[in-house]
Amino acid sequence: MLLLVVVGLVLAWFAANVVDNLAALNMSVDFRFLAQPAGFDIPFRILPWNDTDSYGRALLVSFSNSLLVSAMAIVAATLLGLCLALMRLSGNPLARWVARGVMEIIRNTPQLTQIVFWYIAVLQALPQARNSFRPFAGWFLNVRGLYLPAPEPGPATLWLLVAALVMLVLAPRMRHSFTARGVPVGLAFVPALALAAACWASVASWQLPELRGFNFRGGWRIPPELLALWLGLFVYGAGFIAENIREAILGVHRGQAEAARSLGLSPWRTMSLVVLPQAVRAVIPPLTSQYLNIIKSSSLGAAVAYPEVVQIYARTVLNQSGRAIEVMTLVLGVYLVVNLMVSFTLNAWNARRHA
């Protein structure tokens, strides 16, 4: 309690000092500029935007872009980190050395350099639209980005998607129940997979990208700025997440795996049913730190002109409005609130697992 009082007094002193200095310069802290029209375009956004919208709306739109790339990077980094960790622990020497080499390269080069490398050396070296790569049917990859088929939802698609997500969240609890009854734990995910398949089947139609003139029309377009930032965030984060997962797995007593193998479980079932569930308890705290780092590092999108919070607000809005203190306070507040929410959620989940 004493520490909180001291911190509060220090913050109050800083605030009073800022107000006094601004008053000496005939300036004041005023957030009414948020209602003023922005007058600029945001080239990529997942929320509706018009150049006549307000600065406040610009904060929401750019914040949604930051959340999008952060969520994409967290999911991809977790999956890649798990794969690298399992390769490091593999009995195959080639897999071990490949994973170790990848991890050492990733962790010992600057993240900003990696993002710029993906953008300039990889994505900007792709062919023009007419010579696009086609990794899958309806997919087109070129210097202007990645074009994907866009689903046009049917009447029941949204409800099926929500139901599938709910069942996926409930699957871990169902898995423990199935384990206690001797039922294969994989069945816990069957309802979620069935609902996801029904959601896919309920899509009314698919809008395919089509080359018209010098560019594609229709479908979803993922711009190269988003791709570069996403690759830079999740590849870099995966190098550290892999080491965290490897250490957590090594922290599980060897007798657990030996007992599982003595019962006839295969190496894969031993890892997925015995070792990994116990390793999760130890890996959540360091994993939380890596997730928070990914969210904060999304601000590096300004280096490749991805329209996230720092690029749009701490640059464009700051230059237009001249409200440096207000703008930077809002940007800092956005990252602070998001990181505190993520940290609280993961810590609460981890504490519940240990209860």
Number of C-alpha atoms within 10 A of each C-alpha: 6 7 8 9 10 11 12 12 12 12 12 12 12 12 11 12 12 15 15 14 12 13 12 10 9 8 11 16 13 10 13 10 16 18 12 14 16 21 13 18 14 16 10 18 16 10 11 9 18 14 13 13 17 18 23 17 20 25 22 16 23 24 21 18 21 24 17 17 23 25 16 14 26 22 14 19 27 23 16 19 27 20 15 26 27 19 21 22 15 14 10 10 12 12 16 17 14 14 22 19 11 13 23 13 12 19 15 10 11 11 18 17 12 20 25 20 15 21 23 15 12 13 22 17 12 17 14 16 19 14 12 18 15 13 9 9 9 16 17 24 23 21 18 21 22 20 24 21 19 16 16 14 16 14 11 13 20 14 12 20 18 14 17 22 16 12 21 20 13 14 20 14 11 18 18 14 14 16 14 10 10 9 13 10 19 12 14 22 18 14 15 22 16 14 21 21 14 16 21 16 13 18 16 13 13 15 15 19 20 15 13 11 9 9 12 18 15 16 19 17 19 15 18 24 24 24 19 24 29 26 21 27 29 26 24 26 27 28 26 22 29 27 19 22 26 21 15 21 23 12 14 17 11 11 9 15 19 12 13 18 14 10 10 10 16 12 12 10 15 19 19 12 16 17 22 17 13 18 20 16 15 18 21 19 15 14 20 19 14 20 25 18 16 23 21 16 18 24 19 20 26 18 16 19 16 28 24 30 28 27 19 23 23 19 15 14 22 17 11 12 15 12 18 15 14 19 22 16 12 17 16 13 12 15 18 12 11 15 19 11 12 16 17 13 13 16 15 12 14 17 12 9 10 8 6
